[in-house]
Amino acid sequence: MIDEEPSGDTWLEIRLAEKVTDKESQAQYDAIYDYVDISQNDSFYRWLYDLIDLQEGEIYLDIASGQSQLVTMAQSGGIVSVGSDLSIQALRRAQKDRDAKNLAVVNSKELPFAAESVTAVSNIGSLEHFIDMDAAVREKARVLKAGGRAMILVPNTFSLLNNIWFALRKGKTSVDPYQPIQRYGARYEWQELLETNGLKVMKTVKYDRVRPRTWSDFKALIRQPKEVLRLLLAPLVPMNLAFCFVFICTKRDDEYGK
């Protein structure tokens, strides 16, 4: 009988193509943003914005910002903010639909920013799609100032109301058809990835559903009885079985974080 925990990578990884390069990934996301909106509702971004708790005088970077909801919230609050994404089409939509500013086409594993140049960085629902997750985390840690914070949202392999429930009903793995690469990890697998690449997890918040904060989100919710049920059940879901985890991190200052 083996009592020791397994070592090494334990990701559940799904690749819709045998091999994905940076250019292929960029083309895929440009195509996605050409014909579909993969954003969440406004209440979701307002909840995240409260979590990151930006203050006057901060410098904020949102990586894989998509249509730049968090960036525009920060900019409207007077925070110096930059949105970055691999997809130029996503940023064009952000400029057109949200009048977002300070946007840059960027590969997450090679951020064109100086070391310790930002006080807050976020990466929401996209780290699991990056070709090189380790390099992307190291770059977040590199650009983050000492005492700053990173907010990272990633999906759980064992989400009770999503992956497990889908497998129970369908006998299949839940697959996102829009993503060339999809990975799932358990809570401490994600934490290990972050902490071996220069960040230190200070707080973990579970995410299943958030209550509507706008009238339009409320009207959309009540038209979907299953989503109402998920919202009601969300507080009962244990942390380790949540849909996603939001990790609030600082920069590591020991020899492993340098």
N, C-alpha and C positions, 0 to 999 in steps of 0.2 A: 504494500500500500504506500502510495506517495503522498506525503503530507506537505511538501514544499510547494510554494506558489510557482507557477511556470514563469520563466524569464523570456525576454525577447518580445517581438511584436505579436500582439494578439488581436489585431484589428479584423473586423469583418469588412472586407473590401470588395466592392462591385465595380467592374470596369465595363462600360458599354462598348469600348473599342479595345483591341488587343494591346495597342500601344498609344499613349497620348503624349504629345509634345506640347511645349508652351504655345507654339503657333496654332496647333490644332485646338487646344483648349480656348485660346483667344477667339478663334473663328467660331467655335461652338457657342460661346457666350454672346458674341455679336449677333449670331443667328437667333438665339433665344430672345434677346432684347428687341430684335426686329419685329417679332410677332406675338410675344406674350409678356405679361407683367407677372414676375415671380415675387413681387413684394408682398409683405404681410400688411395687415391693417394698421391704421394710424395708432390705435391703442397699444399695439405691440411696441412700436417705436417710442411712444411716450413713456411706457413702463421702463424700457431700457435707458432712456434719457435720464429718468429719475435715478436709476441704479448707478450710472456713471458719475452723477452729481458734479457736473462741471461748474467751476467757479470763475469769477472775473479774473482776467490776467492769465488764464491757462492757454496752452497751445495744444490743440486736439487734432489727432489723425485718425480717420476711419478707413480701415483697409478693406478692400472689396466692398466699397460703399454702395454699389448698385445705383439706385436712383437717389441716393444721398439724403434719405430722410433725416438721419441723425445729424448730418452735417448742416442741413438747412435749419434745423432746430437750434443748433449751437450758434450758427451765424446770426439768427434772429435774436439771440440772447446776448450778442456782442462778444462771443468767444472766437478767438482766432482759430479757424478750423480748415482742414484740408480733407477732401475726399479723394480716394485713389481706387482704381479698379483696373483689371486687366482688359476689360471690354470698353472700347471707345464708344460703342453704341449705348451702353448703359449710362455713360457720363453725358452723352448728347441728350438722352431722355431726361436726365436730371436737370440739365440746363434749361431744356424746353419746358418741362412740366412743373419744375419747382424753382426755377431761377437760381439754381445752385451755383456757387462761385468757388474759386480755388480748387479746381479739380485736375487730376493728373492721371494719365494712363501709366500704370505701374505694375510690374511683376512683384508679387509679394515677397519673393525670395531675394530680391535685390532692390531694397527701398532707396530711392535717391535723396535721402535725408541724412544729415550729420548725426553722429553718435550723440546721445543724450540731448536731443533737440526738441522733444515733445514731452508734455506733462501727463497726457492721457492718450491712450490708443485703444481702439475697439476693432473687433473682427467678429462679425455676427453671421453665423450660419454658413460659413464658407471655408474655414480651415480644413474641413473634412473633404473638400473637393480639390485642394491644392495637390499638385504633383509631388512636391517636396515639403511635407509638413514641418519637419525638423528645421529646415533652413528658414521657413516662414516665421516660426516661433523665435528663432535666434535673432532675426531681423527686428522683430517687435521689441525684444529685450535690448538690442543695441541702440535703437533710437529713443528709448524711454529714459527719461531722466531719473536719477536716484530719488526716491520718494514719490515718483509718479505712479500711475496705475494703468493696468490693462484690463479690458473687459472682453471676454471671449465666450461665445455661445457655440456649443457643439452638440451633436445628437447622441443619444444613448442606445447602445445595442439592445438593451433589455427594457425598452420603454413599454410600460404596461398597457397604456391606452392607444399605442400606435403599433409598434413592431410585434409585440406578443399577441395583441388582440387581432391583428391582421393575420398572423400565422394560425391562430386558433380558428378563425373563420374560413380562411382561404387555403391554408396549408402551404403558403408560399412566403418568401421574404419580401418585405416592402421595398420597392425600388423606385427611386426618383427618375423618371424617364428623361428629364431635362439635363441631368448632370453626367458628363463623361466619366467622372470618378465619384463614387460615393463610399464613404467609410463610416462605420459605427464603432464606438468604443464604450466600455463601461466607465464609471465615474473615475476610479483611480488610475485607469489606463490613460485617460486624458490628462489627469493631474501629473502623472509621471512624464508624459510628453512635454508638458509645459515646464516642469521643474528641472528636467535634464537639459533644457535649452535656454536657461537664463531667467526664467520667471519664478516667482514664489506665490502659490495660491494662498490668499488671505481669507477668502470667503467663497462659498459655493451656494448658488441659488438655483432651485429647481424651476423648470418651465414646462407647463403643459398647455395652459390657456390663461389669458389675462382677461379680466373683466372689461367690458366696453367702456371707453371714456368719452366717446362721441356719440351723437344721436345716430349718425349714419352707421357706425359700427354696431350699435344696439339693434337697429332695424335689420341689418344683415344677419345678426346672430339669431334673432327670434324666428327667422325664416328657415333656420337649420336646426331642427330638434336634436339631432345627434350632437351638434356642437354645444347646445345648451347643456346636455347631459354631461359632456366632457368637462365643461366649465364647472359644473356642480361637483363632479367627482375629483377634480384636480387637487383640492386641498387634502384629500384622503390618500393620495398616491405617495408612497415612501420616496425619499430622496433618490435612492439607488434605482428606482423603477420609473423615474420621471422621463418625459419625452426628450427633454434637452437639459443640459447643465449650463449655467452662466458662471464662469470663473472670474472673480475679481482678484487681480494679481498685482504684485509689486515687482520691481527689478531685484533679482538676487544680487547680493553684494559679497558673496563668498567666492572662492576660487573657481567654483563650477559655473557661476553666473557671469564671469568676466569674459 
